[in-house]
Amino acid sequence: MGGKSSQPVSPPPLLEDNWRTIQWGCKENYLPFVKDYQPHNTELLELRILLHGPAGSGKSSFINSVDSLLQGRITGRALVDAVSHDSFTTEYKTYKIQKGEPGTFYPFAFTDIMGLEKDTNKGVGVEDIKLAMRGHIKDGYKFNTLSTISEDDCHYNNNPTLNNKVHVLVCVVPANTIHLLSDETVKKMRDVRLAARDKEIPQLAILTKIDEACPEVKRDLRNVYKSKSLKKKSNCSNLDGGIQHVTGYSTELHLSCEELPLRDHHR
């Protein structure tokens, strides 16, 4: 009689056990593989890794993270913008990572492009990404949001070689706004993925900004695989298959993810 009603108890934000096991502090076990890697095809000078995704998802920051890790110092060659929600990258640009002495590079390179946006006349066009995957776009091309690159453009490559083509496609998605992605942006991402599938280009996904998506991860990165919210986001249905496999990457709190399976679009 007259007692206070009990307040509902919020469920804990963390799982008791990790939903994926990872060995922390073991990067020295993996770096030798990266440093010794060589493409199997002797005609291929370097793997071209193309990053695409929504504007502001962290594509350029990821490139800087990999560069910093392999260089053993903080680098920032790919310019980033933490203020604007529009794409800060406007050109097709490839970044090689120095290996040892000046003039020597790792046998892989990252290509950065303008971000995808929901509006028809904003962001990189899907057709430009498809042409880039086939090796038809040269470094330095400034994307035109209103039209696809033409064959008479000085940055159009009429006769792409194996080294001009994309060998790995990486989709970069921000964890803190993954639920806000518009249907238009998701459709563009899917169109790119289908084109890569048809070309038999391996596909990966990276979930970025995980510290902004989960306070417990911001407090301690090692909570990443106990976070209920991140586990849910990694299986987000609006990405047509979800991000199946995540691995904590660097102090900048990126996640690298394995191949995304394609399935029928049910939205």
Sequence and secondary structure as in RCSB ss.txt:
>XXXX:A:sequence
MGGKSSQPVSPPPLLEDNWRTIQWGCKENYLPFVKDYQPHNTELLELRILLHGPAGSGKSSFINSVDSLLQGRIT
GRALVDAVSHDSFTTEYKTYKIQKGEPGTFYPFAFTDIMGLEKDTNKGVGVEDIKLAMRGHIKDGYKFNTLSTIS
EDDCHYNNNPTLNNKVHVLVCVVPANTIHLLSDETVKKMRDVRLAARDKEIPQLAILTKIDEACPEVKRDLRNVY
KSKSLKKKSNCSNLDGGIQHVTGYSTELHLSCEELPLRDHHR
>XXXX:A:secstr
            SB SS SS   TT HHHHHHHHHH   SSTT SSEEEEEE BTTSSHHHHHHHHHHHHHTS  
  S   SS SS S  B EEEEEE SSTT EEEEEEEE   B SSTTSB  HHHHHHHHTT B TT B  TTS   
TTSTTB SS  TTTS SEEEEEEEGGGGGG  HHHHHHHHHHHHHHHHTT  EEEEEE HHHH HHHHH GGGTT
TBHHHHHHHT GGGSS    EEEETTTTEEEE          
